[in-house]
Amino acid sequence: MTAMDEGPAPTLHDVAREAGVSVATASRALNGSSRTVRAENADRVRAAAARLGYEPHLSAQAIAKGSTRTVALVVRDVADPYFSSIAAGVGQAAEEAGLIVTMAVAGGSPERELELVRTLRGRRPRVIIVTGSRIDGAGTRDELVDELTAYRTAGGRAVLISQRDLPFGTVTIDDHGGSAGLARALLGAGYRRFAVFHAPPALRTSRDRHEGFLAGLDGAGSVVAVETGFTREGGHEAARRLVERGFEDVEAVFAVNDVMAIGAMTAFRDAGVLPGRDIGVAGFDDIASTVDVVPALTSVAVPLREAGLSAMRLALSDDAPEEIRLPATVVLRESTPPRA
């Protein structure tokens, strides 16, 4: 039977008395303070705590360490496989480091993103990771930089998985190069007339992918641009509009992310237009469901789980580079069969 079962819960004073050290030394030994505690004293404190059944309070640990043992992950959309794959990588690296991940959803709103970072900073996580495209002209950039700078000054680690836009460690994805490679691959498969389903140009990820695709074509093909939402619903709506206007001048659609492409495939099928036969369809990200849809979706593979792992390595390392750039690789599948 432990001391906790027999009466009042043991206190830090009880542990210090049992170990023959000061309360301050006992606190530092148990709460992981950066101030040095002699090894023999730390061993005595931990042994005393075990005998008494004492468990340090998490808030006390946070005060002693200057932060909690949490990683705060800010994502655009928790239901989007893009972000869930990143979260899996963050979670794996956090577990290896003995940290716990909490997630907050910004919903694509820069104002909400800023509000979340401000709130999370007050809760003193060990790491804040902000994911998702930067949005030009949002009006929150300077405030976000101020919040993350103050957090970093207080000892926190801030990392982005996004474009290299803010003065913090960033994991970037080669959106432009990956899309250019896709355009060249589709040209090689015999396609010449394209539609690009893209989000408003202020959304940097969409713009970089759109511009990369045009650069890859290098004038070798015609392009119809259709602006829509950066979501499955957006892709569905864009495809419906394309069918209504007539798609005789389009041989293949490039949707700037996979969920848009999958939404487009559904809309095409609903209209009696068969993807992979009547029109080619390609996406970007290579989320897991690209091989589950019929036909399997051509995409640009991004190591999303590695992005999460890299962000944690960047956050926890004292000598990591300011930027880790991840490659993007074209994967051709049945949704864009070679044209005769």
Secondary structure, DSSP 8 states (H G I E B T S, - for coil): --HHHHSS---HHHHHHHHTS-HHHHHHHHHT-SS---HHHHHHHHHHHHHHT----HHHHHHHHSS-SEEEEEES-TTSHHHHHHHHHHHHHHHHTT-EEEEEE-TT-HHHHHHHHHHHHHT--SEEEEES--BTT-S-HHHHHHHHHHHHHTT-EEEEES-S-SSSEEEEE-HHHHHHHHHHHHHHTT--EEEEEE--TTBHHHHHHHHHHHHHHTTSSEEEEEE--SSHHHHHHHHHHHHHH--TT-SEEEESSHHHHHHHHHHHHHTT--BTTTBEEE-SB--GGGGTSSS--BEEE--HHHHHHHHHHHHH-SS--SEEEE--EEE--TTS----
